[in-house]
Amino acid sequence: MNPQSSGEAAYLTLTEAAKLVPGSPVYPSTVSRWILRGVRLPDGSRLKLRAIRLGSKWHVTAEWMREFFESHTAAFVPDAATRPRTSREQNHAVDRAVAELERMGA
């Protein structure tokens, strides 16, 4: 059965998957390492690339590669809630705190 004709994801060998990574060359052994050991995230946890074993070889899909890269990137991009406040935002917060203290009679 041809996976692409049935609407299923096409499975890629690690060599094919390595060629999907833009930038510097990535070797199939690197993709294998992402599957077996994963990559360490800033919080100390590990993120692994989803894969299946077909016979004696690992296979991934382009979608699983995309999800892996997006999850890896998201772990290193701070949330908007944790970004530093601008000076305008800080001043506004101070003004609100002063008004709240005045309202409380402090």
Helices and strands as residue ranges (DSSP letters): E 12-13, H 14-20, H 28-36, E 39-40, E 46-47, E 52-54, E 57-60, H 62-76, G 80-82, H 87-104
